[in-house]
Amino acid sequence: MNKIAFYDAKSYDRTWFDRAGPRAGLTLLYLETRLTPDTAVLARGCDAVCAFVNDDLGARTLSVLAENGVRAAALRCAGYNNVDLAAAAANGIRVFRVPAYSPASVAEHAMALLLTLTRRTHRAFTRTRERNFSLEGLVGMNLENKTVGVVGTGKVGLRFAGMAAGFGARVIASDPEPKWGAGIEYTRLDELIRRSDVISLHCPLTPSTYHLLGRSAFHQMRDGVVIVNTSRGALIDSEALLDNVKSGKVGAAGLDVYEEEADVFYEDVSSRVMRDDTLNLLLSQPNVLVTSHQAFLTQEALQAIAETTAENLRKFFAGEASENELHARDPQPV
């Protein structure tokens, strides 16, 4: 049995990895701590590590892992902006990911954020629990006949676009590699930003998409635009978003990700003073809805993640090729 150091382990991870791991010949060492240069030494004696979106697989971490005998890193996620692929190759560590586990899970969560904000059900829920049944301040917005701009039309973006079209919205999209047969109107990003009543982000974080929605982009948007982000936090300049929420330029924002989420998301910090003033102020706005990177969190997605991750490692140890392996020549996200 090959031994795997499983970082940032949660109970919902164990449910599925306890089944998939042994079937793939893996012994899992569950660690609650995140993977960092300081905690990498905990993988000593393990053949590989299993990491998640907020784990640090930078050059320093990878060097420590290699010194302690680790030969592979299996990401139980699709994004890999937290991995230095060149450093991994230099240290002889092979890297694998789960490119597509459940597009429906993420797309449905994005739609849930959007519908919650446009129909103000989060505010209604809070009111009625306090026996306040007033409708004042709860006037919503139909999606029908609105223009929904989808940035990135991979598997998740296409699912979300289909859902929006099902509500009667006009869907436009921007993607460097358009899916012309999908029946979607493609346009330039700047035009999408100007035309859209709703903008939903479904693209990876790369040097070219860092702060894709920054001050210039917000300036071009329609008044009252709704922003949804279930991809990566740094696609949005958080301070610019806050300023535009406060000014009323942004009518609502649904965020499942945040650019400085690493020390907050996935943890209970309710008894701590949170020093991130931008996040504190975003959370205080009635038209901002923040969830803690949970768009992937369905039974179906968790099962697919566990099975694909375990299979990636099984193939590695068996000397078989895997289409899910990342290489130094692959585009390096930021």
C-alpha positions as CSV (number, residue, x, y, z in Angstrom):
1,M,0.0,0.0,0.0
2,N,1.3,3.4,-0.9
3,K,1.1,6.0,1.8
4,I,-0.5,9.4,1.1
5,A,-0.3,12.5,3.3
6,F,-3.7,14.1,2.9
7,Y,-3.6,17.7,3.9
8,D,-6.4,20.0,5.1
9,A,-8.7,17.0,5.6
10,K,-12.3,17.5,6.5
11,S,-15.0,15.0,7.5
12,Y,-16.7,15.2,4.1
13,D,-13.4,14.4,2.4
14,R,-12.9,11.2,4.5
15,T,-16.4,9.9,3.7
16,W,-15.5,9.3,0.1
17,F,-11.7,8.9,0.3
18,D,-12.1,6.1,2.9
19,R,-13.8,4.2,0.1
20,A,-11.8,5.2,-2.9
21,G,-8.4,5.1,-1.3
22,P,-8.1,1.5,-0.3
23,R,-9.6,0.3,-3.6
24,A,-6.7,2.1,-5.3
25,G,-4.1,0.6,-3.0
26,L,-3.6,3.8,-0.9
27,T,-3.1,4.3,2.8
28,L,-4.2,7.8,3.7
29,L,-2.7,9.8,6.5
30,Y,-5.2,12.5,7.2
31,L,-3.8,15.9,8.4
32,E,-6.0,18.7,9.5
33,T,-3.4,21.3,8.8
34,R,-2.9,23.0,5.4
35,L,0.2,22.2,3.3
36,T,2.8,24.9,3.7
37,P,6.6,25.0,3.7
38,D,6.5,24.5,7.5
39,T,4.0,21.6,7.5
40,A,5.5,19.8,4.4
41,V,7.8,17.8,6.8
42,L,4.7,16.0,8.1
43,A,4.7,14.1,4.8
44,R,8.0,12.3,5.7
45,G,7.7,8.7,5.0
46,C,4.8,9.2,2.5
47,D,5.0,8.5,-1.2
48,A,2.7,11.4,-2.2
49,V,0.6,14.2,-0.9
50,C,-3.0,15.1,-1.6
51,A,-3.7,18.8,-1.6
52,F,-6.6,21.2,-2.0
53,V,-7.1,24.8,-3.4
54,N,-5.6,26.7,-0.5
55,D,-2.6,24.5,0.1
56,D,0.8,25.9,-0.8
57,L,2.7,23.9,-3.4
58,G,5.2,26.6,-4.1
59,A,8.9,26.1,-4.7
60,R,9.8,26.0,-1.0
61,T,7.1,23.5,-0.1
62,L,8.0,21.3,-3.0
63,S,11.6,21.3,-2.1
64,V,10.8,20.1,1.5
65,L,8.5,17.5,0.1
66,A,11.1,16.1,-2.2
67,E,13.7,16.1,0.6
68,N,11.3,13.9,2.6
69,G,10.7,11.4,-0.2
70,V,7.5,12.6,-1.7
71,R,7.2,11.7,-5.4
72,A,3.8,12.9,-6.4
73,A,1.2,15.6,-5.5
74,A,-2.5,14.8,-6.2
75,L,-4.7,17.9,-6.3
76,R,-8.3,17.1,-5.4
77,C,-9.5,20.1,-7.4
78,A,-9.4,21.5,-11.0
79,G,-7.4,24.7,-10.5
80,Y,-3.7,24.6,-10.0
81,N,-2.7,28.3,-9.4
82,N,-1.3,27.2,-6.1
83,V,1.3,24.9,-7.7
84,D,4.7,25.9,-9.1
85,L,4.9,23.4,-11.9
86,A,8.5,24.2,-12.9
87,A,9.6,23.7,-9.3
88,A,7.7,20.4,-9.1
89,A,9.5,19.2,-12.2
90,A,12.8,20.3,-10.9
91,N,12.2,18.4,-7.7
92,G,11.0,15.3,-9.4
93,I,7.5,15.5,-8.2
94,R,4.7,14.6,-10.6
95,V,1.5,16.6,-10.3
96,F,-2.1,15.5,-11.0
97,R,-5.5,17.2,-10.8
98,V,-9.2,16.5,-11.2
99,P,-10.1,18.6,-14.3
100,A,-13.8,18.0,-14.2
101,Y,-15.6,16.5,-11.3
102,S,-19.2,17.9,-11.4
103,P,-19.8,20.9,-13.6
104,A,-23.5,20.8,-12.6
105,S,-22.5,21.3,-8.9
106,V,-20.6,24.5,-9.5
107,A,-23.1,25.9,-12.1
108,E,-26.1,25.2,-9.8
109,H,-24.4,27.0,-6.9
110,A,-23.7,30.0,-9.2
111,M,-27.4,30.0,-10.1
112,A,-28.4,29.6,-6.5
113,L,-26.3,32.7,-5.6
114,L,-27.8,34.6,-8.5
115,L,-31.5,33.7,-7.6
116,T,-30.9,34.4,-3.9
117,L,-29.7,37.9,-4.7
118,T,-32.2,38.8,-7.4
119,R,-35.2,37.6,-5.3
120,R,-33.6,38.6,-1.9
121,T,-34.5,35.2,-0.3
122,H,-31.5,35.5,2.1
123,R,-33.0,38.6,3.6
124,A,-36.5,37.2,3.7
125,F,-35.2,34.1,5.5
126,T,-33.6,36.2,8.2
127,R,-36.7,38.4,8.6
128,T,-39.3,35.6,8.9
129,R,-37.3,33.8,11.5
130,E,-37.8,36.9,13.6
131,R,-41.5,36.9,12.8
132,N,-41.1,39.9,10.5
133,F,-43.3,39.3,7.4
134,S,-43.0,42.7,5.8
135,L,-42.2,42.8,2.1
136,E,-40.6,46.3,2.3
137,G,-37.2,46.2,0.7
138,L,-37.6,42.8,-0.9
139,V,-38.5,43.8,-4.4
140,G,-36.6,41.5,-6.7
141,M,-35.7,41.3,-10.4
142,N,-36.7,38.8,-13.1
143,L,-34.0,37.1,-15.1
144,E,-36.3,36.8,-18.1
145,N,-35.2,39.2,-20.8
146,K,-32.1,40.3,-18.9
147,T,-28.7,40.0,-20.5
148,V,-26.5,37.4,-18.7
149,G,-22.8,37.6,-19.5
150,V,-20.8,34.4,-19.0
151,V,-17.1,34.8,-18.9
152,G,-15.6,31.4,-19.7
153,T,-17.5,28.7,-21.4
154,G,-15.8,25.5,-20.3
155,K,-18.0,22.7,-18.8
156,V,-19.2,24.8,-15.9
157,G,-19.8,28.0,-17.9
158,L,-21.8,26.1,-20.5
159,R,-24.0,24.6,-17.8
160,F,-24.6,28.0,-16.3
161,A,-25.4,29.5,-19.6
162,G,-27.9,26.8,-20.3
163,M,-29.6,27.5,-16.9
164,A,-29.7,31.2,-17.6
165,A,-31.3,30.6,-21.0
166,G,-33.9,28.4,-19.3
167,F,-35.0,31.4,-17.3
168,G,-35.5,33.3,-20.5
169,A,-32.4,35.4,-20.2
170,R,-30.4,36.6,-23.2
171,V,-27.0,34.9,-22.8
172,I,-23.8,36.3,-24.2
173,A,-20.3,34.9,-23.6
174,S,-16.6,35.7,-23.8
175,D,-14.0,33.0,-24.2
176,P,-10.7,32.8,-26.0
177,E,-11.9,29.4,-27.4
178,P,-15.6,29.9,-28.3
179,K,-17.8,26.8,-28.4
180,W,-19.5,27.9,-31.7
181,G,-21.9,25.0,-31.8
182,A,-23.4,25.7,-28.4
183,G,-25.9,28.3,-29.7
184,I,-24.3,31.1,-27.6
185,E,-23.6,34.6,-28.8
186,Y,-19.9,35.3,-28.3
187,T,-18.5,38.8,-28.0
188,R,-15.5,40.6,-26.8
189,L,-15.0,40.9,-23.0
190,D,-15.3,44.6,-23.0
191,E,-18.6,44.5,-24.9
192,L,-19.9,41.8,-22.5
193,I,-19.0,44.0,-19.6
194,R,-20.9,46.9,-21.1
195,R,-24.0,45.0,-22.1
196,S,-24.6,42.6,-19.2
197,D,-27.2,42.9,-16.4
198,V,-25.5,39.9,-14.8
199,I,-21.9,38.9,-15.1
200,S,-20.9,35.4,-14.0
201,L,-17.3,34.3,-13.9
202,H,-16.3,30.7,-15.0
203,C,-12.7,31.1,-16.1
204,P,-9.4,30.0,-14.6
205,L,-7.0,32.4,-12.8
206,T,-4.0,33.2,-15.1
207,P,-1.8,36.2,-15.5
208,S,-4.2,37.5,-18.1
209,T,-7.3,37.1,-15.9
210,Y,-5.9,38.4,-12.6
211,H,-8.2,41.2,-11.5
212,L,-10.2,40.7,-14.7
213,L,-12.9,42.8,-13.1
214,G,-11.0,45.8,-11.8
215,R,-11.7,49.5,-11.6
216,S,-11.7,50.1,-15.3
217,A,-14.1,47.2,-15.9
218,F,-16.5,48.3,-13.1
219,H,-16.6,51.8,-14.7
220,Q,-17.8,50.3,-18.0
221,M,-20.6,48.2,-16.4
222,R,-24.3,49.0,-16.3
223,D,-25.7,50.5,-13.2
224,G,-27.1,47.9,-10.9
225,V,-25.1,45.0,-12.4
226,V,-25.1,41.7,-10.5
227,I,-21.7,39.9,-10.2
228,V,-21.3,36.2,-9.5
229,N,-18.0,34.5,-9.0
230,T,-17.6,30.8,-8.3
231,S,-14.2,30.4,-10.0
232,R,-11.2,32.1,-8.3
233,G,-11.2,35.1,-6.0
234,A,-8.5,37.0,-7.6
235,L,-10.5,37.4,-10.8
236,I,-12.0,40.3,-9.0
237,D,-10.3,43.3,-7.4
238,S,-12.0,43.1,-4.1
239,E,-11.4,46.7,-3.0
240,A,-12.8,47.9,-6.4
241,L,-15.8,45.6,-5.9
242,L,-16.4,47.0,-2.4
243,D,-16.2,50.6,-3.7
244,N,-18.7,49.9,-6.5
245,V,-21.1,48.1,-4.1
246,K,-21.0,51.1,-1.8
247,S,-21.6,53.5,-4.7
248,G,-24.5,51.5,-6.0
249,K,-22.8,50.7,-9.3
250,V,-22.9,47.0,-8.4
251,G,-26.5,46.1,-7.5
252,A,-25.5,42.8,-5.9
253,A,-22.6,40.4,-5.7
254,G,-22.5,36.6,-5.0
255,L,-19.1,35.4,-4.1
256,D,-18.1,31.8,-3.5
257,V,-14.5,32.7,-3.6
258,Y,-12.4,35.6,-2.4
259,E,-8.8,36.6,-3.3
260,E,-7.5,36.5,0.3
261,E,-9.6,33.5,1.4
262,A,-6.7,31.1,2.3
263,D,-6.6,31.9,6.0
264,V,-10.4,32.2,6.4
265,F,-12.4,29.8,4.2
266,Y,-13.0,26.2,5.3
267,E,-12.4,27.3,9.0
268,D,-14.6,28.4,11.9
269,V,-13.2,31.9,12.7
270,S,-16.3,33.1,14.5
271,S,-14.5,33.6,17.7
272,R,-11.5,35.5,16.1
273,V,-11.1,39.1,15.2
274,M,-11.0,39.1,11.4
275,R,-8.4,41.6,10.2
276,D,-9.4,41.7,6.6
277,D,-11.3,45.0,6.5
278,T,-12.4,44.5,2.9
279,L,-14.0,41.1,3.6
280,N,-15.5,42.5,6.8
281,L,-17.1,45.3,4.8
282,L,-18.3,43.1,2.0
283,L,-20.0,40.8,4.5
284,S,-21.7,43.7,6.1
285,Q,-23.5,44.7,2.9
286,P,-27.1,43.5,2.5
287,N,-26.7,42.9,-1.2
288,V,-23.5,40.9,-1.0
289,L,-23.7,37.1,-0.4
290,V,-20.5,35.2,0.5
291,T,-20.3,31.4,0.7
292,S,-17.0,29.7,1.7
293,H,-15.9,28.1,-1.6
294,Q,-18.6,25.5,-1.3
295,A,-19.8,25.4,-5.0
296,F,-18.2,22.0,-5.4
297,L,-19.7,20.6,-2.2
298,T,-22.3,18.0,-3.3
299,Q,-22.3,14.3,-2.7
300,E,-21.9,13.7,-6.4
301,A,-18.9,16.0,-6.8
302,L,-17.2,14.7,-3.7
303,Q,-17.5,11.1,-4.9
304,A,-16.1,12.0,-8.3
305,I,-13.2,13.9,-6.8
306,A,-12.2,11.0,-4.5
307,E,-12.5,8.4,-7.3
308,T,-10.5,10.5,-9.8
309,T,-7.8,11.5,-7.3
310,A,-7.4,7.9,-6.2
311,E,-7.2,6.7,-9.8
312,N,-4.7,9.4,-10.6
313,L,-2.4,8.0,-7.9
314,R,-3.1,4.4,-8.7
315,K,-1.9,5.1,-12.3
316,F,1.2,6.9,-11.0
317,F,2.3,4.1,-8.8
318,A,1.5,1.5,-11.5
319,G,3.6,3.4,-14.0
320,E,0.6,4.2,-16.2
321,A,0.0,7.4,-18.1
322,S,-2.7,9.8,-16.9
323,E,-4.4,12.4,-18.9
324,N,-4.8,14.4,-15.7
325,E,-1.1,15.0,-15.1
326,L,0.2,18.5,-15.2
327,H,3.5,19.4,-16.8
328,A,5.9,22.3,-16.5
329,R,5.0,23.4,-20.0
330,D,1.3,23.8,-19.1
331,P,0.1,27.4,-18.7
332,Q,1.1,28.6,-15.2
333,P,-1.8,30.3,-13.4
334,V,-1.0,33.1,-11.0
